[in-house]
Amino acid sequence: MYFLFKVVSLLPLCVLQWIASWIALLLNSFNSSMKRVSSINLKLAYPELNIKQHQALLKKTLKNQCLTYVESIKIWGMPQQYNVGLIKNIFGEQHLTEALNSEKGTIVVLLHLGNWELVNVWLNQYTAPVIMYKPSKNKGIDRFMLEARQSTRAKLVPTDENGVRAIFKHLKQGGLTVILPDHLPKESGGIYADFFGQKTLSTTLLSKLASKTQCNVIGISCLRNSDTYFDIHCTQLSDNILSKDLQVSVNQLNQDVEAMINVAPEQYIWSYKRF
């Protein structure tokens, strides 16, 4: 898989996107697992859509999910200069620069939305973040991803107590970390909170770190625009996420995550079994 990904990453981006579009058509034509799960999640999240609207959104999200996967392989295999060149517009950059210039640390809320791999590349121009890394089960893919992520200034830490301690220390020193809070956590690491109208097991890690450090919390998304380029969107999230009341914090975080997704719901990874 390592050498296959190396070869694939050398293909022009437009060719990879064309391949992804055809794969999406096939997935939509058959009762694929990605289609079934995405359809269920979209019905739960957007029950107000009629059948025609639902099918249109489902078709778009299947295409965007396939695009994200092939684009990520390309990004992992290319140098930082090429990857940064894929970013066309930056909106709300002042939210990041103001956070970095403050004496407090910064948590970046990053979702499985658009192409999150490009966000990591873009952030490394500003700072050296500490980021949790969970190895892939496939050793070849893991080697490929690890090489890409270690080529930047980011420091990778394990997804365990040692990693949490490293992030906490980094935040207290005024550093920046990136956390994806839309994972389905273990029971011990989550509480139930509303998410798109569903009582959903939601992670508490980000809320606990925010509460203890009283750091800046901003949302960043990298969304695909009408061209073969991407736009960065930075958003200041609610101070309620800093609340000492864990339920209040997680409730607010889920609301802010919903708002980020609603900017471009067709670019979210709805095939993830969050519900």
C-alpha positions as CSV (number, residue, x, y, z in Angstrom):
1,M,0.0,0.0,0.0
2,Y,2.9,2.4,0.7
3,F,4.2,2.1,-2.9
4,L,0.7,2.2,-4.4
5,F,0.0,5.4,-2.5
6,K,3.3,6.8,-3.7
7,V,2.4,6.1,-7.3
8,V,-1.1,7.5,-6.9
9,S,0.1,10.7,-5.3
10,L,2.2,11.4,-8.5
11,L,-0.9,11.5,-10.7
12,P,-2.3,15.0,-11.6
13,L,-4.9,16.2,-9.1
14,C,-7.5,16.6,-11.9
15,V,-7.1,13.0,-12.9
16,L,-7.5,11.8,-9.3
17,Q,-10.7,14.0,-8.9
18,W,-12.1,12.5,-12.2
19,I,-11.5,9.0,-10.9
20,A,-13.1,9.9,-7.5
21,S,-16.2,11.2,-9.3
22,W,-16.6,8.0,-11.2
23,I,-16.2,5.9,-8.0
24,A,-18.9,8.1,-6.4
25,L,-21.3,7.4,-9.3
26,L,-20.8,3.6,-8.8
27,L,-21.3,3.9,-5.0
28,N,-24.5,5.8,-5.6
29,S,-25.7,3.3,-8.2
30,F,-25.4,0.4,-5.9
31,N,-26.5,-0.1,-2.3
32,S,-23.0,0.5,-0.9
33,S,-22.2,0.8,2.8
34,M,-21.1,4.4,2.3
35,K,-24.4,5.2,0.6
36,R,-26.5,3.4,3.3
37,V,-24.8,5.0,6.3
38,S,-24.7,8.5,4.7
39,S,-28.3,8.3,3.8
40,I,-29.3,7.3,7.4
41,N,-27.3,10.1,8.9
42,L,-28.5,12.7,6.5
43,K,-32.2,11.7,7.3
44,L,-31.4,12.1,11.0
45,A,-29.6,15.4,10.6
46,Y,-31.9,17.0,8.0
47,P,-35.4,15.5,8.4
48,E,-37.0,18.5,6.8
49,L,-35.6,17.6,3.3
50,N,-38.0,16.0,0.9
51,I,-37.0,12.8,-1.1
52,K,-35.7,14.8,-4.0
53,Q,-33.6,17.2,-1.9
54,H,-32.3,14.3,0.2
55,Q,-31.2,12.3,-2.8
56,A,-29.5,15.4,-4.3
57,L,-27.5,16.0,-1.1
58,L,-26.7,12.3,-0.8
59,K,-25.3,12.3,-4.3
60,K,-23.1,15.4,-3.6
61,T,-21.8,14.1,-0.3
62,L,-20.8,10.7,-1.8
63,K,-18.8,12.6,-4.5
64,N,-17.2,14.9,-1.9
65,Q,-16.2,12.0,0.3
66,C,-14.5,10.3,-2.5
67,L,-12.8,13.5,-3.5
68,T,-11.5,14.0,0.0
69,Y,-9.9,10.5,0.1
70,V,-8.0,10.8,-3.2
71,E,-7.0,14.4,-2.5
72,S,-5.6,13.4,0.9
73,I,-3.3,10.8,-0.8
74,K,-2.1,13.5,-3.2
75,I,-1.5,15.9,-0.3
76,W,0.4,13.3,1.7
77,G,2.7,12.6,-1.2
78,M,3.5,16.2,-2.2
79,P,5.7,18.9,-0.7
80,Q,4.3,21.6,1.5
81,Q,4.8,24.3,-1.2
82,Y,2.5,22.4,-3.6
83,N,-0.1,21.8,-1.0
84,V,-0.3,25.4,0.2
85,G,-0.7,26.4,-3.4
86,L,-4.0,24.6,-3.5
87,I,-5.5,27.2,-1.1
88,K,-7.1,30.0,-3.0
89,N,-8.9,32.2,-0.3
90,I,-8.5,32.6,3.4
91,F,-11.5,33.9,5.4
92,G,-11.3,35.1,9.0
93,E,-7.5,34.7,9.2
94,Q,-7.5,37.4,11.9
95,H,-9.1,34.9,14.4
96,L,-6.0,32.7,14.1
97,T,-3.4,35.4,14.2
98,E,-5.1,37.1,17.2
99,A,-5.2,33.8,19.1
100,L,-1.5,33.1,18.4
101,N,-0.5,36.6,19.5
102,S,-2.3,36.3,22.8
103,E,-0.6,34.8,25.8
104,K,-3.1,32.0,26.0
105,G,-2.9,28.7,24.2
106,T,-5.2,27.8,21.2
107,I,-7.3,24.8,20.4
108,V,-8.3,24.5,16.7
109,V,-11.6,22.6,16.2
110,L,-11.2,20.7,13.0
111,L,-13.9,18.5,11.6
112,H,-14.1,15.7,9.0
113,L,-15.3,18.4,6.6
114,G,-13.8,19.4,3.3
115,N,-10.1,18.5,3.3
116,W,-8.8,18.6,6.9
117,E,-5.3,17.4,5.8
118,L,-4.8,20.8,4.1
119,V,-5.6,22.6,7.4
120,N,-2.6,20.8,9.1
121,V,-0.3,21.9,6.2
122,W,-1.6,25.5,6.3
123,L,-1.3,25.8,10.1
124,N,2.4,24.8,10.0
125,Q,3.1,28.1,8.3
126,Y,2.1,29.9,11.5
127,T,3.2,27.7,14.4
128,A,4.4,24.2,15.4
129,P,1.3,22.5,16.7
130,V,1.1,19.4,19.0
131,I,-1.3,16.9,17.4
132,M,-2.6,13.5,18.5
133,Y,-1.9,10.7,16.0
134,K,-3.6,7.3,15.9
135,P,-1.7,4.8,13.7
136,S,-3.5,3.2,10.8
137,K,-4.1,-0.5,11.0
138,N,-2.5,-0.9,7.6
139,K,1.3,-0.5,8.1
140,G,1.9,0.7,4.6
141,I,-0.7,3.4,4.8
142,D,0.5,4.4,8.3
143,R,4.1,4.7,7.0
144,F,2.9,6.9,4.2
145,M,0.8,9.2,6.4
146,L,3.5,9.4,9.1
147,E,6.1,10.5,6.7
148,A,3.9,13.3,5.4
149,R,2.9,14.5,8.9
150,Q,6.4,14.4,10.3
151,S,7.7,16.4,7.3
152,T,6.0,19.5,8.8
153,R,6.7,21.3,12.1
154,A,3.9,19.4,13.9
155,K,4.8,17.3,16.9
156,L,2.8,14.0,17.0
157,V,1.7,12.6,20.3
158,P,-0.1,9.3,21.0
159,T,-3.9,9.2,21.6
160,D,-3.5,8.2,25.3
161,E,-2.9,9.9,28.7
162,N,0.6,10.8,27.7
163,G,-0.6,12.6,24.6
164,V,-3.2,14.5,26.6
165,R,-0.6,15.6,29.2
166,A,1.7,16.8,26.3
167,I,-1.2,18.8,24.8
168,F,-2.1,20.3,28.2
169,K,1.5,21.4,28.8
170,H,1.7,22.8,25.3
171,L,-1.5,24.8,25.8
172,K,-0.3,26.2,29.2
173,Q,2.8,27.4,27.4
174,G,0.7,29.3,24.9
175,G,1.0,26.7,22.1
176,L,-1.6,25.4,19.6
177,T,-3.2,22.0,19.2
178,V,-5.7,20.6,16.7
179,I,-8.6,18.4,17.9
180,L,-11.3,16.6,15.8
181,P,-14.3,16.5,18.2
182,D,-16.7,14.7,15.8
183,H,-15.2,11.2,16.6
184,L,-17.4,8.8,18.4
185,P,-15.7,8.4,21.8
186,K,-15.6,5.6,24.2
187,E,-18.2,5.7,26.9
188,S,-15.5,6.7,29.4
189,G,-14.5,9.7,27.3
190,G,-17.9,11.1,26.4
191,I,-21.3,12.3,27.5
192,Y,-24.6,12.6,25.7
193,A,-25.4,15.9,24.1
194,D,-27.7,17.2,21.3
195,F,-26.1,16.9,17.8
196,F,-28.4,17.6,14.9
197,G,-31.4,16.9,17.1
198,Q,-30.0,13.5,18.3
199,K,-28.8,12.6,21.8
200,T,-25.3,11.7,20.7
201,L,-22.3,10.4,22.6
202,S,-19.9,13.3,22.4
203,T,-16.2,13.7,23.3
204,T,-15.3,15.6,26.5
205,L,-11.6,15.9,25.9
206,L,-11.7,19.3,24.1
207,S,-14.1,20.7,26.7
208,K,-11.9,19.6,29.6
209,L,-8.8,21.0,28.1
210,A,-10.5,24.3,27.3
211,S,-12.0,24.6,30.8
212,K,-8.7,23.9,32.6
213,T,-6.6,26.2,30.4
214,Q,-9.1,28.9,29.5
215,C,-7.5,29.0,26.1
216,N,-8.7,30.3,22.7
217,V,-11.0,28.0,20.8
218,I,-11.4,28.6,17.1
219,G,-12.9,26.5,14.3
220,I,-11.0,26.0,11.0
221,S,-12.4,24.4,7.9
222,C,-10.8,23.8,4.5
223,L,-13.7,23.7,1.9
224,R,-13.6,22.8,-1.7
225,N,-14.7,25.7,-3.9
226,S,-16.1,25.6,-7.4
227,D,-12.6,25.2,-8.9
228,T,-10.0,22.6,-8.1
229,Y,-8.9,24.8,-5.2
230,F,-9.8,25.2,-1.5
231,D,-10.8,28.0,0.8
232,I,-9.8,28.2,4.5
233,H,-12.5,29.4,6.9
234,C,-11.6,30.5,10.4
235,T,-14.3,31.1,13.0
236,Q,-14.3,32.3,16.5
237,L,-16.3,29.8,18.6
238,S,-18.4,30.5,21.7
239,D,-16.8,31.3,25.1
240,N,-19.4,28.8,26.5
241,I,-17.0,26.1,25.5
242,L,-14.7,27.3,28.3
243,S,-17.4,26.7,30.9
244,K,-16.6,24.7,34.0
245,D,-19.9,22.9,33.6
246,L,-19.0,20.0,31.3
247,Q,-22.5,19.6,29.9
248,V,-22.8,23.3,29.0
249,S,-19.4,23.1,27.3
250,V,-20.1,20.0,25.2
251,N,-23.6,21.3,24.3
252,Q,-22.1,24.5,23.0
253,L,-19.3,22.7,21.2
254,N,-21.8,20.5,19.4
255,Q,-23.9,23.6,18.4
256,D,-20.7,25.3,17.0
257,V,-19.8,22.1,15.1
258,E,-23.2,21.9,13.6
259,A,-22.8,25.5,12.4
260,M,-19.5,24.7,10.8
261,I,-21.0,21.7,9.0
262,N,-24.0,23.7,7.8
263,V,-21.7,26.0,5.8
264,A,-21.2,23.1,3.4
265,P,-23.0,19.9,4.5
266,E,-22.3,18.2,1.2
267,Q,-18.6,18.2,2.1
268,Y,-19.0,16.4,5.5
269,I,-18.1,12.8,5.9
270,W,-21.6,11.5,6.6
271,S,-20.5,7.9,6.2
272,Y,-19.0,8.0,9.7
273,K,-21.3,6.1,12.1
274,R,-21.6,9.0,14.6
275,F,-25.2,8.1,15.5
